[in-house]
């Protein structure tokens, strides 16, 4: 699909809900927020108003290809290029929902690395994110190795930053840059060894970071709290530039990554 056709499709979906039809089933009566795709690096919104599963999301990717939403990327707003949040095997849906809401408020992208401790249609997940899901760009990765491959293919300056209780840098003393990917582990086991290895490597990583706390009575901070602290410290250091051009609801594929 050329740029003219894509703009026409965007105009249609901006005015009304986008429905996918098949001979075997009626049109879906829920909004689906389409995004632009490239071969082998497809990016899409998880349509949380629907009952979605990883298998369903793979089907969405195939739909994108069939609809011609594959090709050269359009220009992306600079507000979408600043920061990313990466959750590796999150276990509690309420935490992930709260983090998605924070990502919507701070105009950053969210990555979920499987295995997850919940289904993406979990009621607690949707409830925690309230009605902000249309404003969150989410990509689900099947494993850390798949995510790592995806990360390597991204253009521009970038680095992985691991947030862990044993990090060598204090979050408020660390210097953040545009293109930083903030990586957090699961609530029960933290980051896996392969993720820590990538975050420490000179090629991909920028090191490990910790948020100071008194460990006498508390084992660790809540995951959603940790993400909020880290994300807004990074945003503060970047002068909240990503907030100057807040994104529209994620219907227009030219506005997404």
N, C-alpha and C positions, 0 to 999 in steps of 0.2 A: 504494500500500500504506500503510495507516495504521500508527500506532506499535505497536499490538497485534500486527498481522501481522508487522511487522519484527522485533519481539522474539521472536516464535515462530520465525521463520526463523533468527535468530541462535542461539536455543537449539538448533535442529537442527544447524546447522553447527558449533556448539561441541562437540557430542557425537560428530559423525562428519564424514567428508570430504564436501564439497559437490561433487556431480557434475552436469555439464551434459550433457544427452542430446539427441540429434537422431535423426530417422528414418534418416538416412544413415550414422550412425557410432555405435559403442558408447560407453558412458560413459567419460569420462576417468578414469584410474586414478591421478590425482595431486591433491593438495590445491590448491584455488584460494582465494585470500584475497580475499573480496568487500569492497567498500567502498561507502559511500553516494554517490549521484550527484545532481547538479542539472543541469537543462537547460543545455547548451552549456559547462558547467564541470565535466564529469565528472572524478572523481578515482578512481584505482584502483591496486591493487598490481600491479606487473609479476610474473606468476607464473613466476619463474625456474626452478622445477623442471620446467616444461613447455618445449617448443620454441616460443618466442613470437617474434612479429615485430610491427612497427608495425601492419601490416594486421590481424593477429590481435587486437591490443589494441583496435583500432577495433571489431572484432566483439564483443569483450567488452563494450564500451560499449553496443552495440545490445542485447546480452543483458540488461544491467542495466535498460534501458528496458522491454524486453518483460516482465521479471520484476516491474516496478513499483517498482524501487529508485530512483525519481525523485520528489522532493518536497522539502518543507521539511527543512532539516538538523536533526539531533538535537543535543543538547548535547554539546559536545566538551570533553574534559579539558583543563585549562589547560596541562598539560605538552606538548600538541600545538600550542600557539600561540606558542611562544617564538621559535624560529629556524628558518630554512630554509637548505639548501645547494643551490646551482644550478650545474650543470656544463654549460657551453656547448661543444658539439661535442667531448666527450672522445674520445681516440683509442686509448688503451691499456686493454683490458678489465681487466687486473689492478689498475690504479689505481682504476677505478670500483668494482670489487669491494671493495677495501680501504676506500674512502670510504663505501660502503654499510654496511660493518661498523662504521665509526666513527659513522655516523648512528644505527645501532641502539643502540650503546653510550651515545650522548649524547641519545637520544630526540628527534631532529629529523627533519624531512622532507627528502627528496631529489628534486630535479627534474633531468631530463636533457633538454637541448635539442638536437634534431637539426640537422644530420646527425651521426650517431655514427660512430666509426671501427671499429665492430664490431657484430655481431648480439647481441641481448639474450639469446640462448641460448648464447653463447660459453662454452666449458668453463672458460677462464681466468677469466672474469667470475664464474661460479658458484663456482669453487674459491677465489678470493680472498675472497668473501663467506661462505664456509663454509656452515654451516646457520643463518645469522642472517637470511637473506632474509625469512622470515616476520615479522620484527620491524621491517622497513623499509617505510615508506610512500613509494612511488615514483610519480612522474607523468612521463610522456614527452610532450614538446611538439614539434610538427612543425617549428617555426622560432622564431627570437627574436621575431618579430612576434606569433606566436600566444601565446608565453609572456608577452609584454608586455601583451597584451590580457587574458590570464588574471590577471596580477598586478593590473592596474587594477581588476578586479572583486572582489578580495578585500576583505573588511570589516576595519575596525580600522586602527590606526596601523601603517604599514609603510614600508620604504624599501629600495632596492637598494644594496648596497655592493660595489664592484668591487675585487677583489684582483689587483693587477698589479705588476710589477717597478718601474714608474715611478709608483706611487701617491704621493699628496701627504701622506698620514698614515701614521705607523708603527702597526702593528697593536696593540701593547701600550699605546700612548698614546691610542688612539681610544676614545671612549665609546660602548659598544654599548647598544641598547635592545631591549626585547621587540618582536617583529615584524620584526627585521632579516633580510634575505635576503642571504646571503653568496654572491657570484657569482664563479665562476672560469672561465677560458678553457681552451682545449685545450692539450695538452702541446707542440704544434708551432707554433702561431701566436697563442696568447693569446686575449684577448677581441676580438670583432669591433667595428668602429666604432660600430654601432648600439647595442650593449650598453653600451659606454663612455658614449655620449651619454645614454642613459637613466639610468645610474648617477650621472651628473654633473648631471642636471636637477634643478631645485628641486621639481618636481612628484612625481617618482618616486624620485630618488636621494638618497644620503647622502654621496657622494664616492668617492674612490679610496684604497685602502689598500695598503701594501707591508709585506713582512716583510724586515727588514734582513739582508743577507748580504754576504760578501766576493765580489766578482765577478771577481777576478783569475784564479781557476782554475775557477769553476763558473758556468755560464750562468744557471741557475735552480734552484730547489728542485723536488723531485719533487712532482707535483700532489697526491698523497694525503698527503704530509707537510705541504704548505702548508695543505690543508683541515683537517688535524688541529690544527695550530698555531693557526689562526684560530678554528676552532670552539670549542676549549677555552679560548682567551682570552676569547671572547665569553661562554661559559658561566660562566667564573670570575667575570666582572664581574656576571653576573646571579645570582651565588651558587648556581649549579647547581640553580636551582629546578625546571628541567624534569626533573631526575633524581629528584625526590621522589615522583613518581607514574609510575613506568615503565609503559609500555604493555604490554598483553597481546599474545599472538600475534595478528596482524592477520586474524582471522576474523570478529570481531564488528564489523559495519559501523558501529555506533553509537560505536565507539571510535576512528574514523578521521576524517580531514578530507575 
